[in-house]
Amino acid sequence: MLNLRLAYRGPNSTEGKAGKTIIRRIDKDRIPPDATTELRKFVDYSQGSKEMQANAEAEPFYRALMWEFILTNSRITKDRAINGMAEKIGVSQQATRDYLKKAASEDGPFMETRKTRKEGGDGIKYIIIRPGRLT
């Protein structure tokens, strides 16, 4: 029996992907640095696993896109923060789901909110900037 191997470009491959667009940061001076960005000044992620290397690029890009979108539009739907951003960045939905969990944790800059129909809302989950997070 022949032992065949298929060449597969996995989700962390950068081959053939379009270059990332430059993000215009609105109110850049007001956006507080996150702990992960600060840690990356001391830890060389480029020497880590493929996942660490991909994450070193994708997570800061995700956060920058989230800040840009929310500062421009005041909020983003949770669905778009996961699925739409995964499409824009070129990572899995699980990756953006994890980035969002971290960014919308009690210590993160964002928070999840929803007005129910009884409260006069649409029942959709939104991500907004946590009050007091902008300097």
C-alpha positions as CSV (number, residue, x, y, z in Angstrom):
1,M,0.0,0.0,0.0
2,L,1.3,3.4,-0.9
3,N,1.8,6.0,1.8
4,L,0.5,9.2,0.3
5,R,0.7,12.6,2.0
6,L,-1.4,15.5,0.9
7,A,0.0,19.0,1.1
8,Y,-2.4,21.2,3.1
9,R,-2.1,24.8,3.8
10,G,-3.5,25.0,7.3
11,P,-5.3,28.0,8.9
12,N,-2.0,29.4,10.2
13,S,-0.4,29.5,6.8
14,T,0.3,33.0,5.5
15,E,1.1,31.8,2.0
16,G,-1.2,33.3,-0.6
17,K,-2.9,35.6,1.8
18,A,-3.4,39.3,0.9
19,G,-1.4,41.7,3.0
20,K,-3.1,43.3,6.0
21,T,-4.5,46.7,5.5
22,I,-3.2,49.6,7.6
23,I,-5.7,50.6,10.2
24,R,-6.4,54.2,10.9
25,R,-6.5,54.4,14.6
26,I,-9.1,56.9,15.8
27,D,-8.3,58.5,19.2
28,K,-5.1,56.4,19.3
29,D,-3.7,58.3,22.2
30,R,-6.9,57.6,24.3
31,I,-6.8,53.8,23.8
32,P,-5.0,52.2,26.7
33,P,-2.4,49.5,25.9
34,D,-3.5,46.0,26.7
35,A,-1.4,43.6,28.8
36,T,-0.8,41.2,25.9
37,T,0.9,43.9,23.8
38,E,3.0,44.9,26.8
39,L,4.1,41.3,27.3
40,R,5.1,40.8,23.7
41,K,7.8,43.4,24.3
42,F,9.5,40.9,26.5
43,V,8.5,37.5,24.9
44,D,9.7,36.7,21.4
45,Y,6.6,35.0,19.9
46,S,8.4,34.6,16.5
47,Q,10.4,31.8,18.1
48,G,7.3,30.0,19.4
49,S,4.9,27.5,17.7
50,K,3.1,28.3,14.5
51,E,0.0,29.1,16.6
52,M,1.9,31.6,18.7
53,Q,3.3,33.2,15.6
54,A,-0.1,33.5,14.0
55,N,-1.7,34.8,17.2
56,A,1.1,37.4,17.6
57,E,-0.1,39.0,14.4
58,A,-3.9,38.3,14.6
59,E,-4.8,39.3,18.1
60,P,-3.4,42.9,17.9
61,F,-5.0,43.3,14.5
62,Y,-8.3,42.0,15.9
63,R,-8.2,44.5,18.8
64,A,-7.3,47.4,16.5
65,L,-10.2,46.6,14.2
66,M,-12.5,46.4,17.2
67,W,-11.4,49.7,18.5
68,E,-11.7,51.3,15.1
69,F,-15.2,49.9,14.5
70,I,-16.6,50.7,18.0
71,L,-15.1,54.2,18.1
72,T,-16.7,54.9,14.7
73,N,-20.1,53.2,15.2
74,S,-20.4,53.1,19.1
75,R,-21.0,49.4,19.1
76,I,-20.7,46.1,17.1
77,T,-22.9,43.1,17.1
78,K,-21.4,40.1,18.9
79,D,-22.0,38.0,15.8
80,R,-20.0,40.5,13.6
81,A,-17.2,40.7,16.3
82,I,-16.7,37.0,15.9
83,N,-17.7,36.0,12.4
84,G,-17.1,39.2,10.5
85,M,-13.8,39.8,12.1
86,A,-12.7,36.2,11.5
87,E,-13.4,36.8,7.8
88,K,-11.5,40.1,7.7
89,I,-8.5,38.9,9.6
90,G,-8.3,35.4,8.1
91,V,-8.4,33.4,11.3
92,S,-10.9,30.9,12.6
93,Q,-14.1,31.9,14.3
94,Q,-12.8,30.1,17.4
95,A,-9.8,32.4,17.4
96,T,-11.9,35.6,17.3
97,R,-14.3,34.1,19.8
98,D,-11.3,33.6,22.2
99,Y,-10.0,37.1,21.5
100,L,-13.5,38.5,22.3
101,K,-13.8,36.5,25.5
102,K,-10.5,38.0,26.6
103,A,-11.2,41.6,25.5
104,A,-14.7,41.5,27.0
105,S,-13.7,39.9,30.3
106,E,-14.1,41.9,33.5
107,D,-10.5,43.3,33.0
108,G,-10.9,43.9,29.2
109,P,-11.7,47.2,27.4
110,F,-15.0,46.0,26.0
111,M,-18.2,44.6,27.4
112,E,-21.2,42.8,26.1
113,T,-24.6,44.4,26.4
114,R,-28.1,43.6,25.3
115,K,-31.5,45.3,25.7
116,T,-34.3,42.9,25.7
117,R,-37.5,43.5,23.8
118,K,-39.2,44.3,27.1
119,E,-36.7,47.0,27.7
120,G,-37.3,48.5,24.2
121,G,-34.3,46.9,22.6
122,D,-33.9,44.4,19.7
123,G,-32.5,41.5,21.8
124,I,-29.3,41.4,19.9
125,K,-26.0,41.2,21.8
126,Y,-23.6,44.1,21.2
127,I,-20.1,44.8,22.2
128,I,-19.3,48.3,23.5
129,I,-16.4,50.1,25.2
130,R,-16.5,49.4,28.9
131,P,-17.3,52.7,30.7
132,G,-14.1,54.4,32.0
133,R,-11.8,52.5,29.6
134,L,-10.9,55.5,27.4
135,T,-8.5,58.0,29.1
